[in-house]
Amino acid sequence: MDIGILDVLQIFGRAGRPQFDKQGEGIIITSHDKLNHYLSLLTRQSPIESQFISSLTDSLNAEVRYLGKVIYKLRKLDIQFYTVIAYL
């Protein structure tokens, strides 16, 4: 099973984090016929560009909707809390 280059970069990024380690090492174990594939992907200097902006509207709408549910539940708890306090 091939691992995508983004997953490989993520895994390698965990090795040698400056705040924890002085150096890091990543090892790829693969068949000889796939070695050039991974080497070219790792050494190619092409930037990775985010595609988040294309779905920004949907993401913001989801966050706002979730926040609305949280506020509703907090208000509901607040009303229940004050109802209990009133009976004490």
trRosetta pair geometry for C-beta under 8 A, 3 or more apart (Angstrom, degrees):
i j d omega theta_ij theta_ji phi_ij phi_ji
2 34 7.2 -155 -105 -145 102 145
3 7 4.8 -109 175 84 100 129
3 8 5.6 121 112 -57 115 88
4 7 4.8 94 63 7 81 102
4 8 7.1 -145 101 -5 43 87
5 8 5.3 -51 -146 37 39 115
5 9 6.2 39 155 -19 69 104
5 38 7.9 171 -101 -130 86 64
5 41 4.4 -127 -107 172 131 136
5 42 7.6 -158 -144 -65 104 60
6 9 5.8 -52 -145 38 31 110
6 10 6.3 36 152 -22 63 105
6 48 7.3 120 -103 -135 95 143
7 10 5.5 -52 -148 35 32 114
7 11 6.4 31 154 -17 65 105
8 11 5.9 -56 -148 38 30 109
8 12 6.2 23 156 -13 66 110
8 26 8.0 101 179 171 82 140
8 28 7.1 11 -141 -95 123 117
8 38 7.0 -175 -127 -145 167 103
8 41 7.4 82 61 110 146 129
8 42 7.2 -88 126 -80 134 100
9 12 5.7 -56 -140 44 30 108
9 13 6.0 40 155 -30 64 107
9 42 7.9 171 -80 -113 84 75
9 48 7.8 -167 82 -45 171 154
10 13 5.6 -52 -148 30 27 117
10 14 7.2 31 152 -24 58 98
11 14 6.0 -53 -165 22 35 112
11 15 7.7 27 144 -15 62 100
11 26 6.9 117 114 -135 90 118
12 15 5.7 -54 -161 29 46 110
12 24 7.7 119 -178 134 66 127
12 26 3.8 -12 -118 -86 93 159
13 17 7.8 53 158 -79 64 89
14 17 6.9 -34 -160 -40 36 109
15 21 7.5 -49 177 55 50 161
15 24 3.4 134 139 -176 79 115
15 25 5.8 -107 172 52 140 34
15 26 5.1 -178 33 -64 151 82
16 21 4.9 -107 -124 89 40 128
16 22 7.8 -57 -140 90 83 27
16 23 5.3 -41 -117 165 114 31
16 24 1.7 -106 -25 -17 103 113
16 25 7.1 108 -42 -17 114 42
17 20 4.8 41 77 31 101 104
17 21 5.9 90 50 24 56 95
17 24 7.2 76 -16 -64 43 136
18 21 7.4 -76 -99 62 16 62
21 24 5.6 97 98 -67 144 83
28 35 7.9 143 105 -124 122 68
28 38 5.3 -180 164 150 166 158
30 34 4.6 -99 161 84 127 114
30 35 5.9 166 85 -76 113 63
30 38 6.1 145 11 -9 160 144
31 34 5.2 76 61 16 82 101
31 35 7.4 -119 99 -33 42 82
32 35 5.5 -29 -153 -8 38 122
34 37 4.9 -51 -165 34 63 123
34 38 6.3 54 144 -16 84 101
35 38 6.2 -63 -153 40 31 102
35 39 6.1 27 155 -16 68 112
36 39 5.6 -56 -139 42 32 112
36 40 6.0 32 162 -21 67 107
37 40 6.2 -59 -150 35 22 106
37 41 6.6 17 155 -14 60 110
38 41 5.7 -57 -146 39 33 110
38 42 6.1 27 158 -16 68 111
39 42 5.9 -61 -144 41 28 107
39 43 6.0 4 166 0 66 116
40 43 6.4 -67 -135 49 25 95
40 44 5.8 39 163 -40 65 108
41 44 6.0 -43 -136 18 24 115
50 53 6.8 97 110 -10 101 86
51 54 5.4 -32 176 23 78 119
51 55 7.3 48 131 3 83 100
52 55 6.4 -80 -160 52 42 88
52 56 6.4 73 144 -71 75 81
52 59 7.3 -5 -169 -15 90 157
53 56 5.3 -12 -149 -32 39 121
55 58 4.9 -47 -174 43 81 115
55 59 5.7 86 127 -27 87 101
56 59 5.7 -60 -146 39 31 111
56 60 6.2 28 159 -17 68 108
57 60 6.0 -58 -147 38 27 107
57 61 6.3 27 156 -18 63 109
58 61 5.7 -57 -147 37 30 113
58 62 6.4 31 155 -20 64 106
59 62 5.8 -54 -150 34 30 111
59 63 6.5 29 153 -17 64 106
60 63 5.6 -54 -148 36 34 111
60 64 6.3 33 155 -18 67 106
61 64 5.8 -54 -145 37 30 110
61 65 6.2 31 156 -19 64 108
62 65 5.7 -55 -146 37 29 112
62 66 6.3 29 155 -18 64 107
63 66 5.7 -55 -147 37 30 110
63 67 6.2 32 154 -20 65 107
64 67 5.6 -53 -146 37 31 113
64 68 6.5 37 152 -24 63 103
65 68 5.7 -51 -153 30 31 116
65 69 6.9 31 150 -17 62 101
66 69 5.7 -53 -155 33 36 111
66 70 6.5 36 149 -19 67 104
67 70 5.6 -52 -149 35 35 113
67 71 6.3 35 154 -18 67 105
68 71 5.8 -53 -145 37 30 110
68 72 6.3 35 154 -22 63 106
69 72 5.6 -52 -148 34 31 115
69 73 6.4 28 155 -16 65 106
70 73 5.9 -58 -149 38 30 107
70 74 6.3 30 153 -19 65 107
71 74 5.6 -54 -145 37 32 112
71 75 6.3 33 156 -19 65 105
72 75 5.9 -57 -151 36 28 110
72 76 6.4 29 151 -21 63 108
73 76 5.4 -52 -146 36 34 115
73 77 6.4 34 154 -17 66 104
74 77 5.7 -53 -148 38 32 110
74 78 6.2 37 151 -24 65 106
75 78 5.4 -52 -146 34 32 116
75 79 6.4 34 154 -20 65 102
76 79 5.9 -52 -151 33 30 110
76 80 6.5 27 151 -15 62 107
77 80 5.6 -57 -148 40 33 111
77 81 6.1 39 152 -25 67 106
78 81 5.6 -51 -147 33 29 115
78 82 6.5 22 157 -11 63 106
79 82 6.1 -58 -148 41 29 105
79 83 6.3 33 152 -24 64 107
80 83 5.5 -54 -147 34 32 115
80 84 6.5 32 154 -19 65 103
81 84 5.9 -56 -154 34 30 109
81 85 6.4 29 150 -18 65 108
82 85 5.3 -49 -142 38 37 115
82 86 6.3 46 155 -28 65 102
83 86 5.7 -49 -150 28 30 115
83 87 7.0 23 153 -13 60 105
84 87 6.1 -63 -157 37 33 107
84 88 7.0 39 148 -31 65 103
85 88 5.8 -51 -155 20 37 116
